Amino acid sequence: MEPHSGGGKPELPRPTLWPVGFAIGVACILVGLVVSWPAAAVGGAIAIVFGFLWVRDLATRRHAAPAPPAVAERAPAHVPPAEGDRFPRSKFLEASTLGLGAVIGGAVTLPAVGLMIIPPFLKQGHKPIDIGPISDYPEGKWQIVHFYLDAKEGEVTRRTAYIRYNGLLGQLPSFTIISNRCAHLGCPVQPNGLVNSKATQDVKTDNGGVTLTPVNGLAGFGCPCHGGAYDLEGNRIAGPPVRGLDRWAFSIKQGRLYLAGNYSVKKVDGTGADAKIHRYQLTGPGQHIEDWESWLYPVQPPH
């Protein structure tokens, strides 16, 4: 028998940074699920690359591991040669531990992630909202309109819009319908004009009724919270907002005006029926549209 050339101490595996990179990639994926899909994609790419390098490094070490030294040059005649284990018990325990850990991790993580991500994409939106006959909206006049998304749900669904009838565009009625939600932080913007409260009228509709209040001499809209200012088409003209005011899509059915849903607006060229609206999917207050900053915001669920 000869002593092991390494002095009897097992050779320790050299340190590697692949597990650290893999962990960073997983962390980026989790952050990206909350922040934005591009960030999650970058995290996935990092995790895949470092995971591959980690596995390759482990496989290389396994194949390059030196064979154990021979205990004796020749085994005794009465001892049969030992056969190597096809699947050592340590390997089985390692795989079982990792598999059980993955199952437990999935059972704990997936329900929480599902409840966090899935609900905003389900049962969103509302039916078209009846806000009265076109005859209640004089041409060229602004009105403050209060209505309910769902009257059965009460005040929590109460909304406000600023509406002006622009006359006919070809054969179809044209309306400018602006949301009162500031594009900065969502505060309710106010009309910069004389609100004629004495002329307020209640109109019965299929959705619980609306309230119409005329506004005389409207010069634009202003946010009382942080000084945001908008012109008559909702374009930002001063203050911290990053874009124009959101608008409501509408439709006309049997001479009545219906609101369909909100959409975001970067800017509006022109006025009234001739306005060209740069329209985008509804985004949150303070979120940029079509700029490089828009990549820093999370993916918007359907509304």
Buried (B, 14 or more C-beta within 10 A) or exposed (E): EEEEEEEEEEEEEEEBEBBEBBEBBBEBBBBBBEBBEEBBEBBBEBBEBBBEBBEEBEEEEEEEEEEEEEEEEEEEEEEEEEEEEEEEEEEEEEEEEEEEEEEEEEEEEEEEEEEEEEEEEEEEEBEBBBBBEEEBBEEEEBBBBBBBBEBEEEEEBBBBBBBBBBEEEEEEBBBBBBBBBBBBBBBEBBBBBEBEEEEBEEBEBEBBBBBBBBBEEBEBBBBEBEEBBBBBBBBBEEBBBBBBBBBBEBEEEEEBBBBBBBBBBBBBEEEBBEBEBBEBEBBBBBBBBEEEEBEEBBBEEEB
